[in-house]
């Protein structure tokens, strides 16, 4: 997390943003509290308002003074909602009175992309497991059908001589029954 002092110039700020490859900085006189926030957008608005004097203008004159913050306990969904509703691209993170970081839309997108990829992997694994289970069930069913068919064929070759006698015995009266 990058902080800048309120008395730094727009030129110094823009050099820091470029060096750090970031789009915003927290304005803080002590590095722990939030006096404001300044972003590339504030510099662009400052250029329109101040023209060629912009490089010498103090950050405190360009910064956004009313800063919306989040806390480490906030869910990513709440942070996304807040950033979208307020059209904020950089959101300071405070834990109580202590400044602990800054989250950007890029950070949120990166996190969300990770979640989507995880969900896709879980769904793909589920689909593959279901397909294997269906294939296994079909293979098992085919194996059972094949076993039954082979059993029936082998029984037909052995049972024809037994089957009629069973029928005869079933139709004839048992000597024990007659008694």
Backbone as JSON Lines, residues from 0, in Angstrom:
{"i":0,"aa":"X","n":[0.85,-1.17,0.0],"ca":[0.0,0.0,0.0],"c":[0.9,1.23,0.0]}
{"i":1,"aa":"X","n":[0.62,2.11,-0.9],"ca":[1.43,3.32,-1.06],"c":[0.69,4.51,-0.47]}
{"i":2,"aa":"X","n":[1.41,5.28,0.34],"ca":[0.84,6.53,0.85],"c":[1.68,7.69,0.36]}
{"i":3,"aa":"X","n":[1.02,8.84,0.26],"ca":[1.72,10.09,-0.1],"c":[1.32,11.15,0.92]}
{"i":4,"aa":"X","n":[2.19,12.1,1.11],"ca":[1.91,13.2,2.05],"c":[1.05,14.26,1.33]}
{"i":5,"aa":"X","n":[0.21,14.93,2.06],"ca":[-0.69,15.92,1.45],"c":[0.03,17.06,0.72]}
{"i":6,"aa":"X","n":[1.27,17.36,1.13],"ca":[1.98,18.49,0.51],"c":[2.82,18.09,-0.7]}
{"i":7,"aa":"X","n":[2.83,16.81,-1.06],"ca":[3.54,16.39,-2.27],"c":[2.82,16.97,-3.48]}
{"i":8,"aa":"X","n":[3.57,17.15,-4.56],"ca":[2.97,17.73,-5.78],"c":[2.38,16.64,-6.66]}
{"i":9,"aa":"X","n":[1.55,17.07,-7.58],"ca":[0.95,16.15,-8.55],"c":[2.03,15.48,-9.39]}
{"i":10,"aa":"X","n":[3.1,16.21,-9.71],"ca":[4.19,15.62,-10.48],"c":[4.87,14.52,-9.68]}
{"i":11,"aa":"X","n":[5.15,14.76,-8.41],"ca":[5.77,13.73,-7.56],"c":[4.86,12.51,-7.45]}
{"i":12,"aa":"X","n":[3.59,12.77,-7.26],"ca":[2.62,11.67,-7.17],"c":[2.6,10.86,-8.46]}
{"i":13,"aa":"X","n":[2.51,11.52,-9.59],"ca":[2.41,10.8,-10.87],"c":[3.68,9.97,-11.11]}
{"i":14,"aa":"X","n":[4.83,10.47,-10.69],"ca":[6.07,9.7,-10.81],"c":[6.03,8.45,-9.92]}
{"i":15,"aa":"X","n":[5.49,8.6,-8.72],"ca":[5.37,7.45,-7.81],"c":[4.39,6.41,-8.36]}
{"i":16,"aa":"X","n":[3.27,6.89,-8.86],"ca":[2.29,5.96,-9.44],"c":[2.9,5.18,-10.59]}
{"i":17,"aa":"X","n":[3.66,5.86,-11.42],"ca":[4.29,5.21,-12.56],"c":[5.35,4.21,-12.1]}
{"i":18,"aa":"X","n":[6.19,4.63,-11.16],"ca":[7.25,3.75,-10.65],"c":[6.67,2.5,-10.0]}
{"i":19,"aa":"X","n":[5.64,2.69,-9.18],"ca":[5.02,1.57,-8.46],"c":[4.04,0.77,-9.33]}
{"i":20,"aa":"X","n":[3.71,1.32,-10.49],"ca":[2.73,0.7,-11.4],"c":[1.4,0.48,-10.69]}
{"i":21,"aa":"X","n":[0.92,1.54,-10.04],"ca":[-0.36,1.51,-9.33],"c":[-1.22,2.66,-9.82]}
{"i":22,"aa":"X","n":[-2.51,2.63,-9.49],"ca":[-3.42,3.65,-9.98],"c":[-3.91,4.62,-8.94]}
{"i":23,"aa":"X","n":[-3.54,4.39,-7.66],"ca":[-4.01,5.29,-6.6],"c":[-3.08,5.19,-5.4]}
{"i":24,"aa":"X","n":[-3.17,6.2,-4.56],"ca":[-2.4,6.22,-3.32],"c":[-3.25,6.84,-2.22]}
{"i":25,"aa":"X","n":[-3.01,6.4,-1.01],"ca":[-3.68,6.97,0.16],"c":[-2.91,8.23,0.54]}
{"i":26,"aa":"X","n":[-3.63,9.3,0.77],"ca":[-3.01,10.54,1.24],"c":[-3.04,10.49,2.77]}
{"i":27,"aa":"X","n":[-1.85,10.56,3.37],"ca":[-1.75,10.44,4.81],"c":[-0.57,11.26,5.33]}
{"i":28,"aa":"X","n":[-0.81,12.05,6.35],"ca":[0.28,12.85,6.92],"c":[1.21,12.0,7.79]}
{"i":29,"aa":"X","n":[0.71,10.86,8.3],"ca":[1.54,10.02,9.18],"c":[1.75,8.6,8.66]}
{"i":30,"aa":"X","n":[1.16,8.24,7.53],"ca":[1.32,6.9,6.97],"c":[0.39,5.85,7.57]}
{"i":31,"aa":"X","n":[-0.42,6.24,8.56],"ca":[-1.33,5.29,9.21],"c":[-2.8,5.73,9.11]}
{"i":32,"aa":"X","n":[-3.03,7.01,9.09],"ca":[-4.39,7.53,9.02],"c":[-4.71,7.92,7.58]}
{"i":33,"aa":"X","n":[-5.98,8.17,7.31],"ca":[-6.4,8.52,5.95],"c":[-6.88,9.97,5.93]}
{"i":34,"aa":"X","n":[-6.13,10.79,5.19],"ca":[-6.55,12.19,4.98],"c":[-7.37,12.29,3.69]}
{"i":35,"aa":"X","n":[-7.13,11.36,2.78],"ca":[-7.82,11.36,1.5],"c":[-7.26,10.24,0.63]}
{"i":36,"aa":"X","n":[-7.71,10.19,-0.6],"ca":[-7.2,9.23,-1.57],"c":[-7.07,9.98,-2.89]}
{"i":37,"aa":"X","n":[-6.05,9.62,-3.65],"ca":[-5.85,10.28,-4.95],"c":[-5.55,9.2,-5.99]}
{"i":38,"aa":"X","n":[-6.19,9.35,-7.13],"ca":[-6.05,8.35,-8.19],"c":[-5.73,9.02,-9.52]}
{"i":39,"aa":"X","n":[-5.52,8.17,-10.51],"ca":[-5.28,8.67,-11.87],"c":[-6.43,9.57,-12.33]}
{"i":40,"aa":"X","n":[-7.62,9.19,-11.93],"ca":[-8.81,9.97,-12.3],"c":[-8.73,11.39,-11.72]}
{"i":41,"aa":"X","n":[-8.27,11.51,-10.47],"ca":[-8.12,12.83,-9.85],"c":[-7.08,13.66,-10.61]}
{"i":42,"aa":"X","n":[-6.02,13.01,-11.07],"ca":[-5.01,13.73,-11.86],"c":[-5.59,14.21,-13.19]}
{"i":43,"aa":"X","n":[-6.4,13.36,-13.82],"ca":[-7.03,13.76,-15.09],"c":[-7.98,14.94,-14.87]}
{"i":44,"aa":"X","n":[-8.78,14.9,-13.81],"ca":[-9.67,16.01,-13.5],"c":[-8.86,17.26,-13.16]}
{"i":45,"aa":"X","n":[-7.75,17.06,-12.45],"ca":[-6.88,18.18,-12.09],"c":[-6.27,18.84,-13.31]}
{"i":46,"aa":"X","n":[-5.93,18.06,-14.31],"ca":[-5.38,18.61,-15.56],"c":[-6.42,19.49,-16.22]}
{"i":47,"aa":"X","n":[-7.67,19.02,-16.24],"ca":[-8.73,19.82,-16.85],"c":[-8.96,21.11,-16.07]}
{"i":48,"aa":"X","n":[-8.83,21.05,-14.76],"ca":[-9.1,22.24,-13.93],"c":[-7.91,23.2,-13.84]}
{"i":49,"aa":"X","n":[-6.69,22.66,-13.83],"ca":[-5.51,23.49,-13.55],"c":[-4.57,23.65,-14.75]}
{"i":50,"aa":"X","n":[-4.79,22.88,-15.77],"ca":[-3.95,23.0,-16.97],"c":[-2.48,22.78,-16.69]}
{"i":51,"aa":"X","n":[-1.67,23.66,-17.24],"ca":[-0.21,23.51,-17.15],"c":[0.32,23.69,-15.73]}
{"i":52,"aa":"X","n":[-0.48,24.18,-14.82],"ca":[-0.04,24.33,-13.43],"c":[-0.14,23.03,-12.64]}
{"i":53,"aa":"X","n":[-0.78,22.01,-13.18],"ca":[-1.02,20.75,-12.47],"c":[0.23,20.18,-11.81]}
{"i":54,"aa":"X","n":[1.38,20.12,-12.48],"ca":[2.54,19.48,-11.84],"c":[2.92,20.1,-10.49]}
{"i":55,"aa":"X","n":[2.62,21.36,-10.27],"ca":[3.02,22.03,-9.03],"c":[1.9,22.08,-7.98]}
{"i":56,"aa":"X","n":[0.73,21.6,-8.3],"ca":[-0.41,21.62,-7.38],"c":[-0.2,20.56,-6.31]}
{"i":57,"aa":"X","n":[-0.5,20.87,-5.06],"ca":[-0.37,19.92,-3.95],"c":[-1.44,18.83,-4.06]}
{"i":58,"aa":"X","n":[-1.05,17.63,-3.67],"ca":[-1.97,16.48,-3.68],"c":[-3.22,16.79,-2.87]}
{"i":59,"aa":"X","n":[-3.08,17.51,-1.78],"ca":[-4.23,17.83,-0.92],"c":[-5.3,18.63,-1.65]}
{"i":60,"aa":"X","n":[-4.94,19.34,-2.7],"ca":[-5.92,20.11,-3.47],"c":[-6.64,19.26,-4.52]}
{"i":61,"aa":"X","n":[-6.06,18.11,-4.84],"ca":[-6.63,17.24,-5.88],"c":[-7.34,16.01,-5.33]}
{"i":62,"aa":"X","n":[-6.98,15.63,-4.12],"ca":[-7.45,14.35,-3.56],"c":[-8.96,14.35,-3.29]}
{"i":63,"aa":"X","n":[-9.49,13.15,-3.2],"ca":[-10.86,12.95,-2.75],"c":[-10.8,12.92,-1.23]}
{"i":64,"aa":"X","n":[-11.51,13.82,-0.6],"ca":[-11.42,13.97,0.86],"c":[-12.36,13.03,1.61]}
{"i":65,"aa":"X","n":[-13.52,12.79,1.05],"ca":[-14.47,11.86,1.68],"c":[-14.16,10.47,1.16]}
{"i":66,"aa":"X","n":[-13.5,9.69,2.01],"ca":[-13.01,8.38,1.59],"c":[-13.91,7.28,2.13]}
{"i":67,"aa":"X","n":[-14.36,6.44,1.24],"ca":[-15.15,5.26,1.61],"c":[-14.16,4.14,1.84]}
{"i":68,"aa":"X","n":[-14.33,3.4,2.92],"ca":[-13.4,2.33,3.28],"c":[-14.15,1.02,3.5]}
{"i":69,"aa":"X","n":[-13.38,-0.05,3.56],"ca":[-13.92,-1.35,3.94],"c":[-13.04,-1.89,5.06]}
{"i":70,"aa":"X","n":[-13.44,-3.03,5.61],"ca":[-12.65,-3.65,6.68],"c":[-12.24,-5.05,6.23]}
{"i":71,"aa":"X","n":[-11.24,-5.63,6.9],"ca":[-10.8,-6.98,6.54],"c":[-11.91,-8.03,6.69]}
{"i":72,"aa":"X","n":[-12.91,-7.74,7.51],"ca":[-14.01,-8.69,7.73],"c":[-15.06,-8.65,6.62]}
{"i":73,"aa":"X","n":[-15.05,-7.63,5.78],"ca":[-16.04,-7.52,4.7],"c":[-15.84,-8.64,3.69]}
{"i":74,"aa":"X","n":[-16.95,-9.16,3.2],"ca":[-16.87,-10.21,2.18],"c":[-16.5,-9.59,0.84]}
{"i":75,"aa":"X","n":[-15.99,-10.41,-0.03],"ca":[-15.62,-9.94,-1.37],"c":[-16.88,-9.48,-2.11]}
{"i":76,"aa":"X","n":[-18.0,-10.11,-1.84],"ca":[-19.27,-9.71,-2.47],"c":[-19.67,-8.31,-2.03]}
{"i":77,"aa":"X","n":[-19.53,-8.03,-0.73],"ca":[-19.85,-6.68,-0.23],"c":[-18.92,-5.64,-0.82]}
{"i":78,"aa":"X","n":[-17.64,-5.98,-0.93],"ca":[-16.66,-5.05,-1.5],"c":[-16.99,-4.79,-2.96]}
{"i":79,"aa":"X","n":[-17.31,-5.84,-3.72],"ca":[-17.67,-5.66,-5.14],"c":[-18.9,-4.78,-5.28]}
{"i":80,"aa":"X","n":[-19.89,-5.03,-4.44],"ca":[-21.13,-4.25,-4.49],"c":[-20.84,-2.77,-4.2]}
{"i":81,"aa":"X","n":[-20.05,-2.51,-3.16],"ca":[-19.71,-1.14,-2.79],"c":[-18.93,-0.44,-3.91]}
{"i":82,"aa":"X","n":[-17.97,-1.13,-4.48],"ca":[-17.17,-0.55,-5.56],"c":[-18.03,-0.25,-6.78]}
{"i":83,"aa":"X","n":[-18.95,-1.14,-7.08],"ca":[-19.82,-0.96,-8.25],"c":[-20.82,0.17,-8.03]}
{"i":84,"aa":"X","n":[-21.47,0.17,-6.87],"ca":[-22.49,1.19,-6.6],"c":[-21.88,2.59,-6.52]}
{"i":85,"aa":"X","n":[-20.7,2.7,-5.92],"ca":[-20.07,4.0,-5.74],"c":[-19.09,4.35,-6.85]}
{"i":86,"aa":"X","n":[-18.93,3.44,-7.81],"ca":[-18.0,3.65,-8.93],"c":[-16.59,3.96,-8.42]}
{"i":87,"aa":"X","n":[-16.13,3.12,-7.51],"ca":[-14.82,3.26,-6.88],"c":[-13.91,2.16,-7.42]}
{"i":88,"aa":"X","n":[-12.72,2.54,-7.82],"ca":[-11.76,1.55,-8.31],"c":[-10.71,1.17,-7.28]}
{"i":89,"aa":"X","n":[-10.57,1.98,-6.24],"ca":[-9.59,1.73,-5.18],"c":[-10.24,1.98,-3.83]}
{"i":90,"aa":"X","n":[-10.18,0.99,-2.96],"ca":[-10.88,1.06,-1.69],"c":[-9.91,0.79,-0.54]}
{"i":91,"aa":"X","n":[-9.65,1.8,0.31],"ca":[-8.78,1.58,1.46],"c":[-9.39,0.57,2.43]}
{"i":92,"aa":"X","n":[-8.53,-0.19,3.09],"ca":[-8.97,-1.18,4.06],"c":[-8.49,-0.71,5.43]}
{"i":93,"aa":"X","n":[-9.45,-0.54,6.35],"ca":[-9.13,-0.11,7.71],"c":[-9.56,-1.19,8.7]}
{"i":94,"aa":"X","n":[-8.69,-1.44,9.66],"ca":[-9.01,-2.33,10.77],"c":[-9.08,-1.45,12.01]}
{"i":95,"aa":"X","n":[-10.29,-1.08,12.39],"ca":[-10.47,-0.09,13.45],"c":[-10.04,1.27,12.92]}
{"i":96,"aa":"X","n":[-9.1,1.89,13.61],"ca":[-8.57,3.18,13.16],"c":[-7.31,3.03,12.33]}
{"i":97,"aa":"X","n":[-6.83,1.81,12.18],"ca":[-5.56,1.54,11.51],"c":[-5.75,1.24,10.02]}
{"i":98,"aa":"X","n":[-5.04,1.95,9.18],"ca":[-5.02,1.68,7.74],"c":[-4.17,0.43,7.51]}
{"i":99,"aa":"X","n":[-4.76,-0.59,6.87],"ca":[-4.03,-1.84,6.68],"c":[-3.8,-2.22,5.22]}
{"i":100,"aa":"X","n":[-4.44,-1.49,4.3],"ca":[-4.23,-1.83,2.89],"c":[-5.16,-1.08,1.98]}
{"i":101,"aa":"X","n":[-5.1,-1.47,0.72],"ca":[-5.99,-0.91,-0.3],"c":[-6.31,-2.04,-1.27]}
{"i":102,"aa":"X","n":[-7.55,-2.1,-1.66],"ca":[-7.98,-3.14,-2.61],"c":[-8.47,-2.45,-3.87]}
{"i":103,"aa":"X","n":[-8.09,-3.01,-5.01],"ca":[-8.48,-2.42,-6.29],"c":[-9.47,-3.33,-7.01]}
{"i":104,"aa":"X","n":[-10.07,-2.8,-8.06],"ca":[-10.99,-3.63,-8.86],"c":[-10.22,-4.8,-9.47]}
{"i":105,"aa":"X","n":[-8.96,-4.57,-9.79],"ca":[-8.13,-5.66,-10.31],"c":[-7.97,-6.78,-9.31]}
{"i":106,"aa":"X","n":[-7.79,-6.42,-8.03],"ca":[-7.68,-7.43,-6.97],"c":[-8.98,-8.22,-6.85]}
{"i":107,"aa":"X","n":[-10.09,-7.5,-6.88],"ca":[-11.41,-8.15,-6.78],"c":[-11.63,-9.07,-7.97]}
{"i":108,"aa":"X","n":[-11.32,-8.6,-9.16],"ca":[-11.5,-9.41,-10.36],"c":[-10.63,-10.65,-10.32]}
{"i":109,"aa":"X","n":[-9.41,-10.5,-9.89],"ca":[-8.49,-11.64,-9.79],"c":[-9.04,-12.68,-8.82]}
{"i":110,"aa":"X","n":[-9.55,-12.22,-7.68],"ca":[-10.13,-13.13,-6.69],"c":[-11.37,-13.83,-7.27]}
{"i":111,"aa":"X","n":[-12.23,-13.07,-7.91],"ca":[-13.46,-13.63,-8.47],"c":[-13.15,-14.62,-9.58]}
{"i":112,"aa":"X","n":[-12.14,-14.32,-10.39],"ca":[-11.74,-15.23,-11.46],"c":[-11.27,-16.56,-10.86]}
{"i":113,"aa":"X","n":[-10.54,-16.48,-9.77],"ca":[-10.11,-17.7,-9.07],"c":[-11.29,-18.52,-8.6]}
{"i":114,"aa":"X","n":[-12.31,-17.84,-8.05],"ca":[-13.52,-18.54,-7.61],"c":[-14.23,-19.21,-8.77]}
{"i":115,"aa":"X","n":[-14.36,-18.49,-9.88],"ca":[-15.05,-19.03,-11.06],"c":[-14.29,-20.24,-11.6]}
{"i":116,"aa":"X","n":[-12.98,-20.16,-11.63],"ca":[-12.19,-21.29,-12.11],"c":[-12.35,-22.49,-11.19]}
{"i":117,"aa":"X","n":[-12.37,-22.25,-9.88],"ca":[-12.59,-23.34,-8.93],"c":[-13.96,-23.97,-9.14]}
{"i":118,"aa":"X","n":[-14.99,-23.15,-9.29],"ca":[-16.34,-23.67,-9.55],"c":[-16.38,-24.5,-10.82]}
{"i":119,"aa":"X","n":[-15.73,-24.01,-11.87],"ca":[-15.7,-24.74,-13.14],"c":[-14.99,-26.07,-12.98]}
{"i":120,"aa":"X","n":[-13.9,-26.1,-12.24],"ca":[-13.17,-27.35,-12.01],"c":[-14.01,-28.34,-11.22]}
{"i":121,"aa":"X","n":[-14.72,-27.87,-10.2],"ca":[-15.59,-28.74,-9.4],"c":[-16.7,-29.31,-10.28]}
{"i":122,"aa":"X","n":[-17.33,-28.47,-11.08],"ca":[-18.41,-28.95,-11.97],"c":[-17.88,-29.95,-12.99]}
{"i":123,"aa":"X","n":[-16.7,-29.67,-13.55],"ca":[-16.11,-30.59,-14.52],"c":[-15.82,-31.94,-13.85]}
{"i":124,"aa":"X","n":[-15.23,-31.91,-12.63],"ca":[-14.95,-33.15,-11.91],"c":[-16.23,-33.92,-11.61]}
{"i":125,"aa":"X","n":[-17.28,-33.18,-11.23],"ca":[-18.57,-33.82,-10.95],"c":[-19.12,-34.5,-12.21]}
{"i":126,"aa":"X","n":[-19.08,-33.78,-13.32],"ca":[-19.6,-34.33,-14.59],"c":[-18.81,-35.57,-15.0]}
{"i":127,"aa":"X","n":[-17.5,-35.51,-14.84],"ca":[-16.68,-36.67,-15.21],"c":[-16.97,-37.85,-14.3]}
{"i":128,"aa":"X","n":[-17.15,-37.59,-13.0],"ca":[-17.46,-38.67,-12.06],"c":[-18.82,-39.28,-12.39]}
{"i":129,"aa":"X","n":[-19.79,-38.42,-12.71],"ca":[-21.13,-38.92,-13.07],"c":[-21.06,-39.75,-14.34]}
{"i":130,"aa":"X","n":[-20.28,-39.29,-15.31],"ca":[-20.14,-40.04,-16.56],"c":[-19.48,-41.4,-16.29]}
{"i":131,"aa":"X","n":[-18.43,-41.39,-15.46],"ca":[-17.76,-42.66,-15.13],"c":[-18.72,-43.59,-14.4]}
{"i":132,"aa":"X","n":[-19.52,-43.02,-13.5],"ca":[-20.46,-43.83,-12.75],"c":[-21.51,-44.43,-13.69]}
{"i":133,"aa":"X","n":[-22.02,-43.6,-14.62],"ca":[-22.99,-44.12,-15.59],"c":[-22.34,-45.2,-16.45]}
{"i":134,"aa":"X","n":[-21.11,-44.95,-16.88],"ca":[-20.4,-45.93,-17.71],"c":[-20.17,-47.2,-16.91]}
{"i":135,"aa":"X","n":[-19.78,-47.05,-15.65],"ca":[-19.54,-48.21,-14.79],"c":[-20.83,-48.98,-14.57]}
{"i":136,"aa":"X","n":[-21.93,-48.24,-14.32],"ca":[-23.23,-48.88,-14.12],"c":[-23.65,-49.62,-15.39]}
{"i":137,"aa":"X","n":[-23.45,-48.98,-16.53],"ca":[-23.8,-49.61,-17.81],"c":[-22.92,-50.83,-18.04]}
{"i":138,"aa":"X","n":[-21.65,-50.73,-17.71],"ca":[-20.73,-51.86,-17.87],"c":[-21.13,-52.99,-16.94]}
{"i":139,"aa":"X","n":[-21.49,-52.65,-15.71],"ca":[-21.92,-53.66,-14.74],"c":[-23.2,-54.32,-15.21]}
{"i":140,"aa":"X","n":[-24.14,-53.49,-15.69],"ca":[-25.4,-54.03,-16.2],"c":[-25.15,-54.95,-17.4]}
{"i":141,"aa":"X","n":[-24.26,-54.52,-18.28],"ca":[-23.93,-55.34,-19.44],"c":[-23.27,-56.64,-19.0]}
{"i":142,"aa":"X","n":[-22.4,-56.56,-18.01],"ca":[-21.73,-57.76,-17.51],"c":[-22.73,-58.72,-16.89]}
{"i":143,"aa":"X","n":[-23.66,-58.18,-16.11],"ca":[-24.69,-59.03,-15.49],"c":[-25.57,-59.65,-16.57]}
{"i":144,"aa":"X","n":[-25.97,-58.85,-17.56],"ca":[-26.79,-59.38,-18.66],"c":[-26.03,-60.48,-19.4]}
{"i":145,"aa":"X","n":[-24.75,-60.23,-19.64],"ca":[-23.93,-61.23,-20.33],"c":[-23.8,-62.49,-19.51]}
{"i":146,"aa":"X","n":[-23.62,-62.35,-18.2],"ca":[-23.53,-63.52,-17.32],"c":[-24.84,-64.29,-17.33]}
{"i":147,"aa":"X","n":[-25.95,-63.57,-17.24],"ca":[-27.27,-64.23,-17.26],"c":[-27.48,-64.95,-18.59]}
{"i":148,"aa":"X","n":[-27.09,-64.33,-19.67],"ca":[-27.26,-64.96,-20.99],"c":[-26.43,-66.22,-21.09]}
{"i":149,"aa":"X","n":[-25.17,-66.14,-20.64],"ca":[-24.31,-67.33,-20.67],"c":[-24.85,-68.41,-19.76]}
{"i":150,"aa":"X","n":[-25.33,-68.0,-18.58],"ca":[-25.91,-68.96,-17.64],"c":[-27.14,-69.62,-18.24]}
{"i":151,"aa":"X","n":[-27.99,-68.8,-18.86],"ca":[-29.21,-69.35,-19.47],"c":[-28.86,-70.33,-20.57]}
{"i":152,"aa":"X","n":[-27.85,-69.99,-21.41],"ca":[-27.46,-70.91,-22.49],"c":[-26.91,-72.21,-21.92]}
{"i":153,"aa":"X","n":[-26.09,-72.08,-20.88],"ca":[-25.51,-73.31,-20.32],"c":[-26.58,-74.12,-19.58]}
{"i":154,"aa":"X","n":[-27.53,-73.43,-18.96],"ca":[-28.61,-74.13,-18.27],"c":[-29.53,-74.83,-19.26]}
{"i":155,"aa":"X","n":[-29.75,-74.24,-20.42],"ca":[-30.6,-74.86,-21.43],"c":[-30.0,-76.18,-21.88]}
{"i":156,"aa":"X","n":[-28.67,-76.22,-21.93],"ca":[-28.04,-77.46,-22.38],"c":[-28.1,-78.52,-21.29]}
{"i":157,"aa":"X","n":[-28.22,-78.15,-20.02],"ca":[-28.26,-79.11,-18.92],"c":[-29.69,-79.35,-18.45]}
{"i":158,"aa":"X","n":[-30.5,-78.33,-18.43],"ca":[-31.81,-78.41,-17.83],"c":[-32.91,-79.05,-18.66]}
{"i":159,"aa":"X","n":[-32.79,-79.15,-19.97],"ca":[-33.93,-79.75,-20.69],"c":[-34.33,-81.11,-20.17]}
{"i":160,"aa":"X","n":[-33.36,-81.91,-19.76],"ca":[-33.72,-83.23,-19.25],"c":[-34.31,-83.15,-17.86]}
{"i":161,"aa":"X","n":[-33.95,-82.1,-17.1],"ca":[-34.48,-81.97,-15.74],"c":[-35.83,-81.27,-15.74]}
{"i":162,"aa":"X","n":[-36.01,-80.36,-16.63],"ca":[-37.23,-79.56,-16.62],"c":[-38.48,-80.41,-16.75]}
{"i":163,"aa":"X","n":[-38.58,-81.35,-17.71],"ca":[-39.8,-82.15,-17.82],"c":[-40.06,-82.97,-16.57]}
{"i":164,"aa":"X","n":[-39.02,-83.54,-15.99],"ca":[-39.24,-84.35,-14.8],"c":[-39.73,-83.48,-13.65]}
{"i":165,"aa":"X","n":[-39.3,-82.29,-13.57],"ca":[-39.8,-81.38,-12.54],"c":[-41.28,-81.11,-12.77]}
{"i":166,"aa":"X","n":[-41.61,-80.94,-14.04],"ca":[-43.0,-80.67,-14.33],"c":[-43.85,-81.89,-13.98]}
{"i":167,"aa":"X","n":[-43.35,-83.06,-14.3],"ca":[-44.1,-84.27,-14.0],"c":[-44.27,-84.43,-12.5]}
{"i":168,"aa":"X","n":[-43.18,-84.17,-11.76],"ca":[-43.25,-84.3,-10.31],"c":[-44.18,-83.27,-9.71]}
{"i":169,"aa":"X","n":[-44.19,-82.09,-10.3],"ca":[-45.06,-81.05,-9.77],"c":[-46.52,-81.39,-10.01]}
{"i":170,"aa":"X","n":[-46.82,-82.11,-11.14],"ca":[-48.2,-82.45,-11.47],"c":[-48.65,-83.71,-10.75]}
{"i":171,"aa":"X","n":[-47.73,-84.61,-10.58],"ca":[-48.13,-85.86,-9.91],"c":[-48.21,-85.64,-8.42]}
{"i":172,"aa":"X","n":[-48.99,-86.45,-7.8],"ca":[-49.16,-86.32,-6.36],"c":[-48.0,-86.98,-5.65]}
{"i":173,"aa":"X","n":[-47.56,-86.32,-4.62],"ca":[-46.48,-86.87,-3.82],"c":[-47.06,-87.95,-2.93]}
{"i":174,"aa":"X","n":[-46.33,-89.05,-2.76],"ca":[-46.83,-90.1,-1.89],"c":[-47.05,-89.6,-0.45]}
{"i":175,"aa":"X","n":[-46.29,-88.61,-0.06],"ca":[-46.45,-88.08,1.3],"c":[-47.73,-87.27,1.42]}
{"i":176,"aa":"X","n":[-48.13,-86.65,0.35],"ca":[-49.35,-85.85,0.38],"c":[-50.6,-86.73,0.46]}
{"i":177,"aa":"X","n":[-50.51,-87.84,-0.2],"ca":[-51.66,-88.73,-0.23],"c":[-51.93,-89.33,1.13]}
{"i":178,"aa":"X","n":[-50.92,-89.41,1.88],"ca":[-51.08,-90.09,3.16],"c":[-51.82,-89.29,4.18]}
